Amino acid sequence: MTRMPTSNTPKAAIVDDAPMVSRTLARAFVDDPMMSWFFPDEASREAGLGRYFITLFTRQYGLHGVCERTDAAAAFWVAPEGQEKAVPDAATVRELQEILGDRAELFRAAVEAAAEHTPPEPHWYLAVIGADPAARGQGHGSALLRSGLAKADAAGMPVYLESSKPDNLPVYEHFGFVVLGEASLPGGGPTLWAMRRAPQEPSGA
């Protein structure tokens, strides 16, 4: 049977897309060092990640962020005006604690450690981006990255992100990001790299 091609054209991710978005991101992050640290059991990791991402999408970034998807990738961004609201509320924190189980305290410490590196200047934040490994090389992640960066450039804003996967650093550098610094997460966690991209002239300007 011929496999149908997947579209890598970005579109807004809505609540009805939650199952697809969470499934895609769970597959994308199954080998991510930080997510492997939060979900150490390989047998249950993908299922745990699915619950984790569906919670982030439906209770946090889907409400206060800019969420986009293709047929095989998803990205969650937060504009400067949405960053105060995008902090998880008490109910979301409880849900994440239940999903993470005995790793919840490590997660809290990691979030606090990452927050220490957040720049004080107004910026767009790339919270999550990932493509299904089955569709890698088809431009899904790049299309979403370009879409979000174009919005930040149009607003004249820098972009900030963190990555725990060394292989991703050259990809982000290709798009204009530079490493601000690195830190080892508390409790023996993986290294986290903070990256920033200066605003650029919008294409065609």
C-alpha positions in Angstrom: 0.0 0.0 0.0 1.3 3.4 -0.9 1.9 5.7 2.1 0.2 9.0 1.8 2.6 12.0 1.9 2.4 14.3 4.9 2.1 18.0 4.5 4.8 20.2 6.2 2.8 23.4 5.8 2.3 25.0 9.3 -1.2 25.5 10.6 -2.7 26.6 13.9 -3.0 23.7 16.4 -6.4 23.7 18.0 -7.8 21.6 20.9 -9.2 19.0 18.5 -5.6 18.3 17.5 -4.5 17.4 21.0 -4.3 13.6 20.5 -2.2 14.0 17.3 0.0 16.8 18.8 0.7 14.8 22.0 1.4 11.6 20.0 3.8 13.4 17.7 5.7 15.1 20.4 5.9 11.9 22.5 7.6 10.2 19.6 9.9 13.2 18.9 11.1 13.4 22.5 11.4 9.7 23.3 15.3 9.9 23.1 15.7 13.4 24.4 18.1 13.5 27.3 15.9 15.6 29.6 12.8 13.7 28.9 14.6 10.4 29.3 15.6 11.7 32.7 12.1 12.6 33.7 10.7 9.4 32.3 13.5 6.8 32.9 11.4 3.7 32.2 11.8 3.0 28.5 8.7 0.7 28.4 6.4 3.4 29.6 8.2 6.5 28.4 6.2 7.2 25.3 2.9 6.8 27.1 4.1 9.1 29.9 5.3 11.7 27.4 1.9 11.6 25.6 0.1 12.5 28.8 2.7 15.1 29.6 2.5 16.9 26.3 -1.3 16.7 26.1 -1.4 18.4 29.5 1.0 21.2 28.4 -1.0 21.8 25.2 -4.5 21.8 26.6 -3.9 23.5 29.9 -1.0 25.8 29.3 0.4 26.6 25.8 -2.8 26.0 23.9 -4.4 28.7 26.1 -1.7 31.3 26.3 0.8 30.5 23.6 1.1 30.2 19.8 0.8 26.6 18.9 1.3 25.3 15.3 1.6 21.9 13.7 2.2 20.2 10.5 1.0 16.6 9.7 4.1 15.2 11.6 5.4 18.0 13.9 4.3 20.5 16.5 5.7 23.6 18.1 4.6 25.7 21.2 5.7 29.3 21.3 5.0 32.1 23.8 5.0 35.7 22.8 6.2 38.3 25.5 2.6 39.3 26.3 1.6 35.7 27.1 4.5 34.7 29.3 3.0 35.6 32.7 -0.2 33.7 31.8 1.6 30.7 30.4 2.9 29.7 33.8 1.1 26.5 34.9 -1.7 27.0 37.4 -2.1 24.9 40.5 -4.3 22.3 38.9 -1.9 21.9 36.0 1.0 21.5 38.4 -0.9 18.8 40.3 -1.6 17.0 37.0 2.0 17.1 36.0 3.1 15.8 39.4 0.7 12.9 39.0 2.1 12.1 35.5 5.8 12.4 36.6 5.3 10.5 39.9 8.6 10.2 41.9 10.4 12.4 39.3 8.1 15.4 40.0 10.5 17.0 42.4 13.4 16.7 39.9 11.1 18.3 37.3 10.3 21.2 39.6 14.0 21.8 40.3 14.8 21.6 36.6 12.2 24.2 35.7 13.5 26.5 38.4 17.1 26.1 37.2 16.1 26.8 33.6 14.2 29.9 34.7 17.4 31.4 36.2 18.8 31.6 32.7 15.8 33.3 31.1 16.8 36.7 29.8 15.0 39.8 31.3 14.5 41.4 27.9 11.1 41.0 26.2 11.4 38.0 23.9 9.6 35.1 22.2 10.1 31.8 23.8 10.2 28.5 21.9 8.9 26.1 24.6 8.6 22.9 22.6 9.3 21.8 19.0 9.5 18.3 17.7 8.9 16.1 14.7 7.9 12.4 14.5 11.1 10.5 13.7 9.2 8.7 10.9 9.0 12.0 9.1 12.4 13.4 9.8 14.2 14.9 6.8 10.9 16.1 5.3 11.1 19.6 6.5 8.4 19.5 9.2 10.5 20.9 12.0 12.2 23.5 9.9 8.8 24.8 8.5 7.5 25.3 12.1 10.7 26.9 13.2 10.7 29.4 10.2 7.0 30.2 10.9 7.6 31.1 14.5 10.8 33.0 13.8 9.0 35.0 11.2 6.4 36.1 13.8 9.2 37.1 16.2 11.1 39.0 13.5 7.9 40.8 12.4 7.6 42.0 16.1 11.3 42.9 16.2 11.8 40.5 19.1 14.6 38.1 20.0 13.8 34.4 20.5 15.0 32.2 23.4 15.0 28.5 23.9 16.6 25.7 25.9 17.8 22.4 24.5 19.2 19.3 26.2 20.1 17.5 23.0 23.6 18.3 21.7 22.7 17.2 18.2 20.1 20.0 18.0 22.5 22.8 18.7 24.0 23.1 15.1 20.4 23.1 13.7 19.4 26.0 15.9 22.7 27.8 15.1 21.9 27.4 11.4 18.7 29.5 12.1 20.7 32.2 13.8 20.7 31.1 17.5 23.8 31.4 19.6 24.5 29.6 22.9 24.2 31.9 25.9 25.4 29.3 28.4 25.0 25.8 29.7 24.1 24.3 33.0 23.8 20.8 34.5 20.4 20.3 35.9 20.0 19.6 39.6 20.1 16.0 40.9 22.5 14.7 38.3 20.4 15.7 35.3 21.6 16.3 31.8 23.2 19.5 30.5 20.8 22.2 29.3 21.9 24.8 26.7 20.3 28.2 26.7 20.2 29.8 23.2 19.2 33.2 21.9 18.5 34.5 18.4 18.6 38.2 17.7 15.7 39.7 15.7 16.3 39.8 12.0 14.9 41.8 9.2 11.8 40.0 7.9 12.2 38.3 4.5 11.6 40.6 1.7 12.1 43.8 3.8 
